[in-house]
Amino acid sequence: MVALVLSALIVSAAFEPIGIWYAAIVGYALFLHAINKSRSPIASAFIFGLIVNAIVLHWSSKYVGALPWLLLSLLQALFYIPVGYAHKKTKSMRWVVFALLLCEELRARFPFGGFSWTRVAFSQSDSPFAPLVAYGGVLLLSSITLALAVLITHFRLKNFILAGVSIFVVSFLPGNPKPVDSLSLIAIQGNTPSVGLDFNSRAKAVFDLHRDLTRDVVQPGYDAIIWPENAIDIDPRNHPEVEEDIRSLVRDFDTPLVAGVVINESGAPANASILYGADGNAKSTYIKQYLTPFGEYIPLRKISEFLSPYAALVNDFAEGDKFVSHYIADKKVAPIICYEIINDGLVRQAAANSSALTVQTNSATFANTSQSSQQLAITRIRAIEHSREILSVSTVGISAFIDNNGAVQKQTDENISAFIAGDLYLSDFRTVADRLGGVAPLLTLLASLLLAMLSIRRITFR
């Protein structure tokens, strides 16, 4: 049990805010050792998954209390039960790795659209193997990390040499090509009057903060100004003074504004990214398609309201039904709104329909936690996977420019009013992962399954 708990603690250290990428390899190697020695591998796998997710996702308890956090951790831990079952039936690490990868894909899709925040790959943004996501997607990076864990479970010199050779070989893989053309953008991190669930109780005040900071720091000449999710939390169409402020702002600077706006769609709120042209008119509107369960809509509402009083406070948002890119200086830039960054298919679609990405997010709901730094790590992985530079802008931080090889070019601190300006480079390059599309994870799973099936003898530890 000590080894099992220790393995979970080490794996959690691979995720931000600690972010030691190789801790995932060491931690999973120790987990494989612990489950091999366990008399109850199913229970051991469940406990491991529970501890890892409870630690990494602890930010989810900041303002809603322990119960939703524990339920989320328990739900995620259920996906580790097949991992223990695979070991119980086969005593093979290859089958355990296959089960881990298969369950990663399952929990990215089910239930409620999936939740893949604690994927192994999302702890690997600083790993020398991170470039592999451009060739085989997120699951390939997870599989390589787990394969290295299998290697070091056998404390043999040849295995450590093989691991070192793998790093050497990957270092020669060409990175995503550096783009040439760019847009000059400025992102406004306007901050909020308060943080937590009531961060936007004074929605007009949040808008005022972003408007005033924009007037203080922006100079004419940018291709666009970017505001985060929820910067305008009231529908400008129903508030003439807000609509006029937007018109005045973009006209004075002769610069378009891309803003996160909550609009009314047939009586329901909708989380939108809107491009306001330099004339003040809305030119394009993208409505968030991948809604946050229990945040933007409540599944199983009666049960949810019984378990938490906060559920009754959530109005179900309208879901977008199509993808929309913004044209900035005649270049297509795709908006991704917060939680959507963990959805493989949606990010792939955004990259295929743009030359760069913006991630508009609102971290005020989980301010002073590791949520923002974890999301930044996920965003870095996406930049590599699709060879797209990304401007991530948050109400309270972290906001950052990320190049198409996952490097953070510049970033802000958290919980302050700040701005970040720079060039966002444009690329139409399609990675191998993009060309493979949804086939990429299937190929990884197939390869892992074949390796497991070719296992002639049971693997034991010496």
N, C-alpha and C positions, 0 to 999 in steps of 0.2 A: 504493500500500500504506500509506503514511503516513496519508493521509486516512481510509482504511478502519479502521486501528487507532485513530486518534484518535476517529472516530465511535463505535466500540464503548466506548472509555473514557468518552466524554461520556454516552452512554446509561446506562452502569452507574452514573454519578453521580446519576441520577434516582432510584435506589433507595436505601433506607436502608442504611448509616447516614448517608450524605451527604444524600440526599433533596431534591435541587433539581429540582422537578417539570418546569420548562421545559427542563432538560438533555435530556429525552427528545425534545422537539421539535427542538432544535438538533442532537442526535446523529443522529436519523433523517434529518434534512435532509442532513447531511453524508454519511450512508450512501447515500442516494439519489444524491447527486452522485458518490460514489466508485464505486458500482456502474454508473452510467451511463458512466463513463470506463474501466471495467475491460474488459480483453480476455477475462477469464474470470469472468463474473458469477456462475456457479454456485459456483466456488471462493471468490469474494469474499464471497458471502452466507454460505457455510458458516463461513469464518474469522470473520466478524462475529458470527455466532451463538455460535460457540465462545468468543470472548473475552468477550462480554457475560455469558454464563451462567457461565463460569469465575470471573469476578470476583464476580458477585452471589451465586453459590452456594458461594463459597469456605468458608463456615461449615461446609459438609457434610464438610470434610476435617479438622476440628479434632481429632477423637478416633479416626477410623478410617483416617487416612492419605490419601495423594494419589490412589491408584488408584480407589477408588469415586467420588471427586469428579470426576476426569477422565472416567471412564466416563459419569457423569451429564451432564456438560457436553457430551461428544461426542454422547450420545443427543439432547439438546436441540438441538444444532447441526444434526443431520440434518434437522430440520423447517424449516431455512432454505434447504435445497437447492431445493425448489420455488419459492422466492422468486427465487433466481438464475435458475432455468429460465424463469420468467415474464418476466423482463427480457430474457433472451436471445432469446426468441421474439417479443416484442412491442415492446421498447424503450420501453415505456409505464410511467410511474410509477403510473398507475391500476391496471394489472394487478399491479404489484408490491405495492401496498397491499392489493388483494384477496387475493393469495397470502399476505401476512403475516397477515391476519385469519383466513383459512381455516385456516392452520397453527396459529394460536393455539387455535382450537376443536379441532383434531385432537389437539394435544398435551395438551389438558385432559382427553382421554378415552382416549388410547392412548399407549404400552402400559401394562399393569398398572394400569388404571383412570385413567391420565393423571397429569400433573404440570404444573400451570399457575402455578407460583410466580413466574416471570419474565414474566408477561403485562405488556404495556405499561401497562394500566390500573392495575396494582398499584403503579406508581411515581407515581401521580397523586392521592394522597390530599389533597394541599394545593393541587391545581390549581383554578382558578376554574371549570373544566369538570367537576369531580367530581360536582356535583349531577345531571349527565346520566345517571348510572347508575340513578337512580330512575325514569328514563323509558325507558331501553333496555338496561339491564344493563351488565355489564362490557365486552362487546365494543363497544358504542356508544362508551364512553369511549376505548377503544383506537383506534377508527376516527377519532374527532375529533382525537386527538393526532397520528395519522399524517397526517390531512388538513392540519393546520397545518404539519407538516413539509414536505408537498408545496408548500404556498403559499410558504414562505420559501426554497425552493430557487430560485425566480425572484426575484432581488433587485430587485423593483419596488415602488414606493411603494404602488400600489393593493393589492398583496397584504398588505402590512403594515397598511394601513388596514382591509382586510377582516378580518384577524386581530383587530385591536383592536375592531372593531365586533362581532365574534362574542363576545368576552369581555364587552362591554357588554350585549349582548342576553341572554346566559346569566345575567348578574348579576341580571336582573329575573325569572328563573324563581322561582316560589315554592318555598321549601324545604319539607321534610317538616313537617307541623303538629306543634307542641309538645304532647306528651301532658299530661294533668292528673293522673291517678292514678299512684301509685308504690308501690314496695316499699322498705322500709328494709333494706339488706343490708350485711354486713361480710365482706370477703374476706381470707383469711389466706394470706400468702406466707411459709410457714414455713422456707424455705431447705432445704438438704440438707447432710449431713456432708461430701460431696465432690461434684465435678462430673465430667462425662464419662460414658463408657459404664458405669462402675461406681458411678454416683451413688446407686443404690439397693441396693448390695451389703449394706447394713445397713438393710433395709426398715423394721424396727421403729423404728430411730432416726429415720427420716424422719417416720413417724407421730407419734413422741414430740415432735418439734419442732413439728409443727402443733398437736398437742393442747396442749402447754405454752404456746405463744404465744396460742392461743385463750383459755385460762384467764387469761392475764395481761391481755388487752386487751378482751375482750368484756364488755359489760354487758347485762343483760336489756332486752328491748324491741325487738330487731331481728326482722324477719320471717323471716330465715334467715341462717345462716352458710355461706359458700361456701369450700370447699377445692379446690385445683387437682388436675389429673390426677396420678396416682401418689402422692397424699398418703398413701393407704393401699395399699401395694403388696403386702399379704398379705391373703388372704381372711379377713375377720373370723369367718366361719362355722366356720373351721378353727382359729381362735386365740381361745379364750374370753377371754383377758385383754384383747385388743384390742376385742372385741365389748362387753365390760363397760365399758371406758373410753369407748367411743362412747355407750353408754346413759347412763352417769353424766354425761357432758358435756352432752348435750342435755336431760337432766332437770334438771340444776342451773340451766341458763339458761332452761329452758322454751322452747327455740328449735330449730327444725328445722336439720339439717345436710345440705348437698348436697356430697358428697365424690367425688373421683376414686378409684376402687377397682379393683384387679386381683383378679378373682374367678376361681374354677375352674368351667368349663362343660364337663361331660362329659370331664374329663381334660385340657382345654386351657385356657390362661389367656385371660381376656377383659378388655378395657379398658372399664370401666363408669363411669357417673355414677349414684350412688345417693342418693336422698332418704331420710334417716332422720328420722322424725317426732319430735316432742317426747317421745314415749314410748319412743324408742330403737329402734323397729322400722322396718325398711326398707319404705317406702311405694311407691316406684316405682324401677325400674331401667332405664336405657338402656345398651345395649351398642353400642360403637362399630361403625359399619357400613363406614366408608371407611378401611380399614387402611392403614398406611404400608408400602409395599413395601420390603423389605430392612431394615426396622426392627421391624415387628410380624409380618411373615411373609417368607419367602424365596422369590421366584420363581426358577425354574430352579436349584434348590438345588445340584445337583452342580457346575454351572458356577460358581455364586456361591461355594461353599466352596473351589473350586480357586483362584479369584481373590483371595479374602480369608479369612483365618482367623477373622475376626469372625463370618462367616455361620453357622458351626457353633454359635455361642453363642446364636443366636436361636431360641427356641421359637415355632412358628407359633401366632398368636392365633386364637381363635374369632371369627367375624364375626357381628355383629348382623344380624337380619333384619327389624327393624321399628323405627319411630320411636316414641319415648315422651317426652312432656312431663312435667315435674314441676309439681305444684300447690303453690304457696307462697301462703299466705293466700288460698286459693281462686282464685288467678290462675295462668295457665299460663305457665311459663317453660321454654324449650327449651334443653337442653344440647347444645353442640357440643364435640367433643373434639379439640383440637389441629389435626392435619392436615386434618380435615374442613372447615375454614374455606375451603379452596380449591376445594371441590366445589360447583359452582353449584346443581345440583339438590337436594342435601342441605340446603344453607343455605336455599334457597327453601322446602323442605318444613318446615324448622324454624320459619321466620318465619310460614308459613301456619298453623301449629298452636300459636302462642304469642303473647304480648303483649310479650315481651322475651326476650333471649338471654343465656346465659352461655357463655363459651368457657373451658373448663378445659384448661390446657396445662402441659406440663412442659418448660421450657427448660434444665433442668440438663444434658441430653444435649449441648447446644450452647452452654453457658455461655461468656461472654466472647467472643461472636461477634455478628454482625449479625442472626442468625436471629430473635431476639425482637423487635427493632425493625422488621424486615420483616414479621413476622406481625402486629404491631400495625397497620401501615399497611394490610395486607390487611383486617383486621378493621374498620378505619374505613370502607373502601370498602363492605363488606357492610352496615354500619349505615345508610349512606345508601341503598344499593340497595333495602333492604327496610323502611326507616323503623322500625327496631327499635333501642332502646337496648341496649347490650351491656356486660356486666361480664366482662372478661377477667382471669382469675386464673392466675398461674404459680407454680411451686414456688420459683423464684429470681428472678422478674421478667422482663419488665415486666408488672405488673398495672395495670389501668386501668378507669375508668368512661368510656364513650363514648356521647355522645348520638346521637339518631336522624338527625342531620345530619353525623355523622362527627367532631365536635369532641371532643377528649379533655378531660374535665372535671377529672380528677385522675389521677395515676399514681404508681407507686413507682419507686425506683431498682432496679438489678439487683444480684444477689449479696448480698442482705441479708435478714434476717428483718424483715418489715414487714406492716402491715395497711392496708387501705383501706376506708373506710366511706362510705356515702352513699345517696341515693335513686336507684333504677333506675325510670325512668318507663315506663309501660305504654301501648302503642298497638295498636289493631286496624286502623289505616289500611293500605290496600293501595296500593302504588305502581303506576304504569303498568307498570313492569318486572315486578312480581308478577302483574298481570292478564294480561300477555302470556305470562309463563312461558317455556317453552322456545322459543316462537316468536320472542322478542326477538332472539336472535343470528341466527336465520334471516333476519329482516327486514333486519338490518344487513348480512349477507352479500349478500342479494339487491340491496340498494341499491348496495353497492360493486361488485357484478358488473355491474349495469346501467350505472353510470358508466364502468366499464372498456369495456364493449361499445359505448358511445356515443362512445368516443374515435375520432374520424374520422382524425386524423393522429397520427403519432408525436411525442411530446413531446421536445423537445431543449432543452438549456441554452444560454443566451446569456450 
